[in-house]
């Protein structure tokens, strides 16, 4: 049986599905991986730890899907002179996590990746990864613009919307994306108070009666203590 017939059989099975994307079963495609001990970087509840360990115990995407995804996410957010692209930013790891943390997305994602191969074979006689980057973009143009996409591509449009949204989310919550945005957020730092030269410039000063209770840089690691009446002791 040749490539075309294989793809048609896969797609025929996917179109019979009653799930959001008419894709193949998510259960039969999960690649089991050795159990890894997950050590969270910060405090978690027992329930959260249980979920995270379960997520870490298997791999969702297979090697062929990962190869396609690496091409797709770098088309969506390529590297340039200002920042690395989505692939280098580790967006693949984010996608893997989301597929396991939000399994309702699995069928849509996997079905879309199959659709790319089917469509590439119909148009060019090759799998998606085997065609040129120009031909790849021609296929993506069919589904990248929801307002103008043909109705027959509706499910593929949903797939690409999902992938594009997740890629952007993964990228702009990565270290590379945050650096590109210049976002600091709640970045831990050391606050030593308003510099003396700034206060002098504006003609203000600290109230002398509170000087003894102001936090001193050398005491920042000391836990504050209060008396029964709510007064600061140390």
N, C-alpha and C positions, 0 to 999 in steps of 0.2 A: 504494500500500500504506500503511495507516495505522500509527499508533504501536504499537498492540497487536500487529499482525501482525509488525512489525519486531522487537519485543522477543521474541515467541515464536520467531522464526527464530534470533535470537541465542542464546536460552536452549536451544533444541533442539540447536544446535551445541555449546554448552558441556556439556550433559548427556552428549554422546557422547564427551567427552574422557576419557582414562584417567589424567589427572593428579589431584593431591590435591584441588583444587577443580574441579568440572566447569565450568570457565570457558573463555573464548575464548583463542585462541593468543596467547601473550605476544609472539611475534615480529612479528605483523602490526600490533600496536598501538603499537609503539615509535616515538616521534616523534624524528627525528634533529635534532640541533642543531649549530650551528657549533662547531668544536673550540676549546676554551678552554685557555690555558696554566695549568696547576695548579702553584702554588707552595706547597709544604707549609710550615707554620709552624714545624716543628722537624725534626730529622734523621730521614731514612727510608732504608731499604735500597733498592737499585736495583729489586728485585722489588716492593717496596711502592710505589715511585714509578710503576712501570709500571702497576700495578693502579689506582692513584688517577687516573692520566691517562686510562686507558681508561674509568673510571667517569664522568669529567668530560666525556667526548666525546659523550654523548647524554642525552636526557631521556626518562624512562620515562612519567610521568603526562602525559596530555593535559589541556587546559584544562577540560574537562567533569569529568574525574575529580578534578582539583584543587579545583574548586568544591564538589563533594560532600564531599571530604575535609575541607575547611575547616569545613563545617557539622558534620560528624561529630566531629571532634576537639574542637570547642568545646562540643559536647554532653557529651563524655566528661570534659573538664576545662575548665569555663567560667571566665571571669574573675570575681573577687569583690573584696571590700574589702581582701583581704590580698595578692592577686597577680594578674598578668595570666593570661589563659587560654592554652590550648595553641596557638591560632592565632598570637597575638602573641608567644609564646615561640619561634616558628620551628620547630615540630614538623614542618611540611610538608617542610622541607628535610631533616630527619632521615629521614622516611619515604621520600623520593626516594632518598636515599643507600642506605638498607637494601634497597630493592627492587633496586638495581643491584649492591650488594655481596653480597646473599644472594638470587640469582635464583630459588631454589626457592620463595620466597614470592610471586612475581609472579602466578602463575595464581590462587592463592587470593584475593589482594587484588583483582585485576581482576575476577574472577568475582563476588566479593561486591558490588562497586560496581554491576555489571550487575544483580544480583539485586534491589538496592534499587529500581532503576527499574522492573523487571518487577513487583515486588510492589506498588509504589505505583500503577502503572497498573492492575493487577488490582483493587486496592481502591478507588482514587479517580479512575481515568481520567486521571491526570497523572503526569509524571515526578517523581522524589523531590524535586528542588529546587523543583518547582512547587506542592507541597502545603504545608499549614500546618505550623508547628513542632510543633503538637500531634499532627498526623497522622504526622509524621516519627517522633516518639517512640513512637507506637503501633506502627509497624513495627519499630522497634528493640527494643521490649519483647518482640517475638516471638523474638528471638535473643540478648537480653542476659543471660538467665538459663539457663545450660546445664542445670541440674538439672530445670527445668520446661518447657523448650522442647520442642515437638512433634518427633518423630523426622524428619518430612519437612523440617525446617529444619536438619538436622544440619550440612550444609556451610556454611550461612549463619552458624550458631553458631561454627564454626571460624574463619570470616572475621572475625566481630566480636571474638572472643577475640584473634586476631592483631592487629587494629587497636587494640584497647584496650590490650594489652600494649605494643605499640610506641609508642603515644601516651604512656603513662605513662613508659616508658623515655626517650623523647625529651624529655619535659617535665622530668623530674627529673634529667636530665643537662645541661639548658640552664642558662644563667646565671640566668634567672628562677626556674627550679625549685630550683636550689641556694640562691639567696637566700631563697626561701620556706622551705626546710628549715633555713636557718641553718647549712648545711654548709660547713666550711672546708677539710677534707681536708689535702692536702699543699700548702697555699698558700704560695708563696715569701714569706719575710719577712726581717727583719733581727733577729738575736738578739745583744743586747749583754750577755748574761749576766744573772744574778740581780741585781735592783736592790739597791744597798747598804742601803737602808732595810729591805728584806725580810730580808737576812742579819742585820742588827743586831737586828731583832725576834725572830729565832729563835736569836740568840746564836752564829752561825757566821761564819766568814770564810774567804777563800781562803788556801790554803797558800802561805806566802811563798816557799818554795823553787821554786814553779812560776810565780810571777808573771811572770817574764821570757819564758816560753814560751806563756802563755795568749794566745789569739787576741784581738787588739785591734781595735776597730771600724774604725779608720782603716787597718788592714792586711788587711781581709777579702778584698780582691781579689788578694792576693799568693798565688801557688801555693806550697804547702809543699814543702820539699826535705829529703831524708833521706840520711844517709851509708850506707856499705856495711853497717854493723852495725845499721841500723834506727833510728838516733838522729836526732831532728829537728834539722836545721841552722837553718832559718829557716821 
